[in-house]
């Protein structure tokens, strides 16, 4: 049985966009959809008086949020199998636990009640940084959200940390029947000079060639496994976060890997992940190695 896509919902405009995106994704991949609203409403409102048949208003609101989310998902695509549940616990912890039995976790970029000026809400950031499965934060402009570019953007990392992200990106491109843009950014450190024995020609040429070789290595197996995917590969000089952010404007999804930390804190997002999660013009997928 295929594991579901799990979507964190809370009734916010951002979560409504996440539901719509996740329904379309579930339909593409043939997956069931599980909607989860985690709330500690029991802590913030006293229980009804003994013998009273009235439920606390916060509980009613939470149930309405879950019911409305499920109804929205079913209206968008009646063929997608949808389930929904209200969990009386803290949102990040609940979603992280749900991620243990999920193909991926999907969240909006900002939750209900959070300041409008926030670029990314605390739940999206917490889940993306700590989950042991792929996390998609749904954000961006209308074209990116609706998938009109027909391009997936993959920021290719090192072979030791980016293999799962590569596999994820190829599966996405195959399901969407679209082009996969694979980018490897490189930089020439300012302290390097042509006195270095391996930089006898030009430092820039060495680093660009090295980036190209690493790109071939990280893509080798996935290209063989997905021969029908159109792949456009390129190496670009510059900080990876800036390169990918600029190119996200022409993508429907940007995919990067996250390196596992050797502790209970989860994954190391780094500057690239943080930049994309806060500023990308399309949804962002963070894929941990070993997902």
C-alpha positions in Angstrom: 0.0 0.0 0.0 1.3 3.4 -1.0 1.9 5.8 1.9 -0.2 8.9 1.8 0.7 12.5 1.2 0.1 14.2 4.6 -1.0 17.8 4.7 -0.9 20.0 7.7 -4.0 22.2 7.7 -5.2 25.0 10.0 -7.8 27.0 8.0 -5.4 29.7 6.9 -5.2 30.9 3.3 -1.8 29.4 3.1 -3.0 26.0 4.1 -5.9 26.2 1.6 -3.2 26.6 -1.2 -1.3 23.7 0.3 -4.5 21.5 0.1 -5.1 22.4 -3.5 -1.5 21.7 -4.4 -1.4 18.4 -2.5 -4.6 17.1 -4.1 -3.1 17.7 -7.6 0.1 16.0 -6.5 -1.8 13.0 -5.0 -3.7 12.6 -8.3 -0.4 12.7 -10.3 1.3 10.1 -8.1 -1.8 8.0 -7.5 -1.5 8.5 -3.7 -4.1 8.8 -0.9 -4.3 12.2 0.8 -4.3 12.6 4.6 -5.3 15.9 6.1 -4.2 16.7 9.7 -5.1 19.5 11.9 -3.0 19.5 15.2 -4.2 21.9 17.9 -3.9 22.2 21.6 -7.3 23.7 22.0 -8.0 21.6 25.1 -5.3 23.6 27.0 -6.7 27.0 26.1 -10.3 26.4 26.9 -11.8 24.8 30.0 -13.9 21.7 29.4 -17.7 22.0 29.3 -19.4 21.8 32.7 -20.2 18.2 33.8 -23.5 17.1 32.3 -23.4 19.8 29.6 -23.9 18.7 26.0 -22.1 21.7 24.6 -18.7 21.2 23.2 -16.0 23.9 23.7 -16.1 26.5 20.9 -12.4 25.9 20.1 -13.1 22.2 19.5 -16.0 23.1 17.3 -13.8 25.4 15.3 -11.1 22.7 15.0 -13.6 20.2 13.7 -15.0 22.7 11.2 -11.5 23.4 9.9 -10.8 19.6 9.4 -14.2 19.1 7.8 -13.9 22.1 5.5 -10.4 21.0 4.4 -11.6 17.5 3.5 -14.6 18.9 1.6 -12.3 21.3 -0.3 -10.0 18.4 -1.3 -12.9 16.2 -2.4 -14.4 18.9 -4.5 -11.1 19.6 -6.2 -10.7 16.0 -7.3 -13.3 13.4 -6.2 -11.1 10.5 -7.4 -8.4 11.2 -4.8 -8.9 9.2 -1.6 -9.1 11.7 1.3 -9.0 11.1 5.0 -8.8 13.8 7.7 -8.1 13.8 11.5 -8.0 16.3 14.3 -5.1 15.7 16.7 -5.0 17.4 20.1 -1.3 18.1 20.2 1.4 20.6 19.1 1.5 21.0 15.3 5.2 20.4 14.6 5.5 17.3 16.8 2.3 15.9 15.3 3.4 16.4 11.7 6.9 14.9 12.4 5.3 11.8 13.8 2.9 11.6 10.8 5.8 11.9 8.5 7.0 8.5 9.7 4.2 6.9 7.6 4.0 9.4 4.7 5.4 9.6 1.2 5.9 13.3 2.0 4.7 16.1 4.3 3.0 19.2 2.7 2.6 22.5 4.6 1.6 26.0 3.8 4.1 28.8 4.1 2.4 30.6 7.0 -0.1 29.5 9.6 -3.3 30.9 10.9 -2.8 33.7 13.3 0.9 34.3 12.3 2.0 37.8 11.3 1.4 38.7 7.7 4.9 40.0 7.4 6.4 36.6 8.1 8.0 35.0 5.0 7.7 31.5 6.5 5.8 30.3 9.5 7.2 28.4 12.4 5.5 25.2 11.6 6.7 25.0 8.0 10.3 25.8 9.1 10.2 23.4 12.0 8.9 20.5 9.9 11.3 21.2 7.0 14.3 21.2 9.3 13.5 18.1 11.3 11.4 15.6 9.2 12.8 12.3 8.1 10.7 12.3 4.9 10.5 14.8 2.1 8.8 18.1 3.0 7.1 20.4 0.5 6.4 23.9 1.6 3.8 25.4 -0.8 4.6 29.0 -1.6 5.3 31.1 -4.6 3.5 33.0 -7.3 0.4 31.9 -9.3 2.3 30.4 -12.2 4.5 28.3 -9.9 1.6 27.2 -7.8 -0.4 26.1 -10.8 2.5 24.3 -12.5 2.3 26.3 -15.8 6.1 26.4 -16.3 6.3 22.6 -16.9 9.8 22.6 -15.3 11.2 21.0 -12.2 14.3 22.6 -10.8 16.9 20.5 -8.9 19.7 22.0 -7.0 22.3 19.2 -7.3 24.3 18.6 -4.2 27.2 16.3 -3.5 26.8 12.5 -4.2 27.0 11.8 -0.5 24.1 14.1 0.5 21.9 14.6 -2.6 21.0 11.2 -4.0 17.5 11.0 -2.5 16.8 14.6 -3.8 17.8 13.5 -7.3 15.5 10.5 -7.2 12.7 12.6 -5.9 13.1 15.2 -8.6 13.2 12.6 -11.4 10.0 11.0 -10.1 8.3 14.4 -10.1 9.4 15.2 -13.6 8.4 11.8 -14.8 4.9 12.1 -13.2 4.4 15.6 -14.6 5.9 14.7 -18.0 8.0 17.9 -17.8 11.6 19.0 -18.2 14.0 18.6 -15.3 16.5 21.5 -14.9 19.5 20.3 -12.9 21.8 23.0 -11.7 25.2 22.7 -9.9 26.5 26.0 -8.6 30.3 26.5 -8.2 32.5 29.2 -6.9 36.2 30.0 -7.2 37.6 31.0 -3.8 39.3 34.4 -4.0 42.4 33.1 -2.2 43.3 30.6 -4.9 45.9 31.6 -7.4 47.4 30.0 -10.5 50.4 29.0 -8.4 48.4 26.0 -7.2 49.6 22.9 -9.2 46.0 21.9 -10.2 45.1 25.4 -11.2 47.9 25.9 -13.7 45.5 27.0 -16.4 42.7 29.0 -14.8 41.1 28.6 -11.4 37.7 29.2 -12.9 38.1 26.4 -15.4 39.2 23.9 -12.8 36.1 24.6 -10.5 33.7 24.6 -13.4 35.0 21.3 -14.7 34.9 19.8 -11.2 31.3 20.9 -10.9 30.4 19.2 -14.2 32.1 16.0 -13.2 30.2 15.9 -9.9 27.0 16.6 -11.7 27.5 13.6 -14.0 28.2 11.4 -11.0 25.1 12.4 -9.0 22.8 12.1 -12.0 24.2 8.8 -13.5 21.9 6.3 -11.9 18.8 8.4 -12.0 19.2 9.1 -15.7 19.5 5.4 -16.4 16.4 4.6 -14.3 14.2 7.4 -15.9 15.2 7.4 -19.6 12.0 9.2 -20.6 12.7 12.3 -18.5 14.1 15.3 -20.4 17.1 16.6 -18.5 18.7 20.0 -18.9 21.9 20.1 -16.9 24.1 23.2 -16.3 26.8 24.5 -14.0 26.6 28.1 -12.9 29.2 30.3 -11.1 27.8 31.9 -8.0 26.3 31.2 -4.6 23.8 28.3 -4.8 21.1 30.1 -2.9 21.1 33.0 -5.3 21.3 30.8 -8.4 18.4 28.6 -7.4 16.3 31.5 -6.1 16.6 33.3 -9.4 15.7 30.2 -11.4 12.8 29.4 -9.2 10.8 32.1 -11.0 10.6 29.7 -14.0 9.9 26.5 -12.1 6.9 24.6 -10.7 8.9 23.0 -7.9 12.5 23.4 -6.7 14.1 20.4 -5.0 17.1 20.3 -2.8 18.7 17.8 -0.4 19.1 18.2 3.3 22.0 16.7 5.1 21.3 14.5 8.2 22.7 15.7 11.5 24.0 13.1 13.9 21.6 14.2 16.7 17.9 14.5 17.5 17.7 18.0 16.0 17.0 16.6 12.6 18.4 17.9 9.3 20.7 20.7 8.5 19.0 23.0 6.1 21.8 25.5 5.6 21.6 28.9 3.8 20.3 27.4 0.6 17.3 25.8 2.2 16.5 28.8 4.4 16.7 31.2 1.4 14.4 29.1 -0.8 11.9 28.4 1.9 11.6 32.2 2.6 11.8 33.6 -0.9 11.3 31.1 -3.7 8.7 31.8 -6.4 7.4 28.2 -6.4 6.9 25.4 -3.9 10.0 24.0 -2.3 10.8 20.3 -1.6 13.4 19.6 1.1 14.5 15.9 0.7 16.7 14.4 3.4 19.3 11.8 2.5 18.0 8.4 3.6 14.3 9.6 3.2 
